[in-house]
Amino acid sequence: QVQLVESGGGWVQPGGSLRLSCVASETIYSGYWMGWYRQAPGKERELVARIRSGRDPDYGDSVQGRFTISRDNAKKMVYLRMNRLKPEDTAVYYCNDRRDGINYWGKGTRVTVSS
């Protein structure tokens, strides 16, 4: 059972930046996908970004060019750098670890973008 804990959410004005962090309880392997998803009120959970060794990261269309995902396997960490935030980025952001066909999720960290 992999446990994931997110941090770094909060309130930010439009155009601002935040960095989200996720720490895993178990070793994370380069060959496994790790990523960030988000869910806004009244909407379905959607992919924000995911990363795996040997491939370019995948990004949701709405965050392409603004967000950057990275990982540090030694520290069991995944990060999401979010720049030029927009009100429509407001959501709960969830860390995801997919291994052996099983999805593990954190409890989420809330990001609010408003003036």
Steps between C-alpha positions, in 0.01 A plus 500: 500500500657824384412814692535838337496833678464826312599847617549848364146601416347828603362826373672699228405790279459454124839501330672365809689179559491204734699181537326185612689212656408138550690251713447125467526250782663242274783506253397653172641346186589687186299260288177574679275789417463766763284800447265770609128516441251762605132526568307824497156534661237334286755357259666168444856431603740577216863442419727795567837338436676166529855385467692179439857431400571461132210714392416865479258607772132517409310819575136591484426741218396777734829502693746434217777759510408624848551198725807280539510158663816350644600219730782403732499125541762502774280726712179323392365837392299634208459870439273722298615850425204717399560836337266764361213359698147574391171494691404190303794318659311507829453140611613231737823352368569132553825313476482168315728200496418226252682171543413147397168620366393653831438870555594650833375844598579758760232693685561811296609858554276792416608775264295817478577764239310822546545870544 
